Amino acid sequence: MPYKSIASLPSSVKDHLPKHAQEIYKEVFNSAWDEYKDPGKRVRGGDREEVAHKVAWSAVKKSYVKDDSARWVRIKR
């Protein structure tokens, strides 16, 4: 189900990602939730929520990486 705020994100996201990364995650998850409503659009199957989480994590990883301390930090470009 879509997330109304970053406070409603799963703890695996809230407890580990910086606020900006949480915002990215929420927006992309909600967008993917809408986009992959039709099971025919899900390339590898899986349920709608699983696909939305994968897409959201992928979006976060385009801007953030884990550092040596296992903290998520923004990629400097």
NORKA-V872324 format. One record per backbone hydrogen bond with DSSP energy under -1.0 kcal/mol. CO is the residue of the C=O (numbers start at 1). NH is the residue of the N-H. Records with the same first field share a line. If there is no record, write none. Layout:
CO: NH  NH
This chain:
5: 8
6: 9
10: 13  14
11: 15
13: 16  17
18: 22
19: 23
20: 24
21: 25
22: 26
23: 27
24: 28
25: 29
26: 30
27: 31
28: 32
29: 33
30: 34
31: 35
32: 36
34: 37
38: 41
39: 42
42: 45
47: 51
48: 52
49: 53
50: 54
51: 55
52: 56
53: 57
54: 58
55: 59
56: 60
57: 61
60: 63  64
63: 75
65: 73
67: 70
71: 67
73: 65
